[in-house]
Amino acid sequence: MRPSNRLRWRLTLLYCLVTVVSGAVLLIIVASLNGALPDRSVGPPGAAAVPPPVPGLGREEIPEKPPDLTGDDFPDEMLVVPGIALLLMVPLSLGFGWLIAGRMLRPIRTMSGSLQRISGRNVHERLALTGPRDEFKHLADTIDGLLGRLEVALDGHKRFVANAAHELRTPLTVEHALLEEPLIDPDATTESYRANFEQLLAINRHRGELLESLLTLAGSESARDEGEPLDLDEVVTTALAERSAELQRHDLRLQTVIRPATMVGDRMLLARLVANLLDNAIHYNEPAGAVEVHVRGIDGHVRLIVANTGAVVPPEQVERLFEPFQRMRRVADDGHHGLGLSIVRAIAVAHAAHLTAQSRPGGGLTVELHFPA
């Protein structure tokens, strides 16, 4: 028996069993009803049952009374023919059951064949099952939705790998040039070597930060079940204290509304989330701009808002900023790789938080997160 026909055989046997059992029950009901019926040939008490006269026949030619087929005189031979017919129905029901099961399972075979042909190269294809809106059509539509989500995830993964390779290849090219420059320059001095080495150290530091960001991004997406009670207001206060000098250096005004906010989460990841939001608000701000931070517990949730002034962000570009390696503007060797907000979103998803971002009319961005308390 082929594994692909197991379900078909099961349905066939089920159809046959239902047919046979139904016929047997019908025979039992017929026999029971005939045994329970009253004997209609018996007249009133004390009266003899006399058959009515037949015109044209003498009294001596009155036909004999037909045999009583009700009551206890019901002959068992009357069940033989239906019993034989029931036995003949067994192979017929098997044949019809096999055909019906094959017809019912045909959409599943069609979907299985289509799914076996879909791979990473043609994940854009869909089952597109036609027919009435039954369970098979609903299943096919559900699989098509799953394939669509897989296609989006696969495309995002390809873009992420390509962008990561580009971000890692660029410093390698610069490092190669810095190492090669003093070797091909016969007049290279100690000062030139030192300057090149300082640039190499800076590039190496930036590349280490990139790798750390990539590891954080990967780790935050798999840290859904880890957590401990913590005060998000303390995490925000610590992050602001660490960036007070940078805020003064950029001449930025800090406006805070910090209230107690207790939640459950990973302290290290949440500290990274807050740090990335603050760094983004500082780096993409304008001179003498402002940074607003609000944190409080409200309505069974913990709300965190980080807003900043700065260049105008087109509303249609806001969602793109939360994709890896996406920035509003690129500045060479600025130490930013476009992973900050993507890490924020990954950490928010890991903590079942609702994240929204809006561009401000006068310029800048507002990021709001709602964490379960």
Buried (B, 14 or more C-beta within 10 A) or exposed (E): EEEEBEEBBEBBBEBBEEBBEEBEEEBEEBBEEBEEEEEEBEEEEEEEEEEEEEEEEEEEEEEEEEEEEBBEEBEEEEBEEBEEEBEEBBEEBBEBBBEBBBEEBEBBEBBEEBEEEBEEEEBEBBBEBEEEEEEBBEBBBEBBEEBEEEBEEEEEEEBBEEBBEEBBEBBEEBBEEBEEBBEEEEEEEEEEEEBBEEBBEBBEEBBEBBEEBBEBBEBBBEBEEBBEEBBBBBBBBEBBEEBEEEBEEBEBEBEEEBEEBEBBBBBBBBBBBBBBBBBBBBBBBBEEBBBBBBBBBEEEBBBBBBBBBBEBBEEEEBEEBBBBBBBBEEEEEEEBBBBBBBBBBBBBBBBEBEBEBBBBEEBBBBBBBBBEB
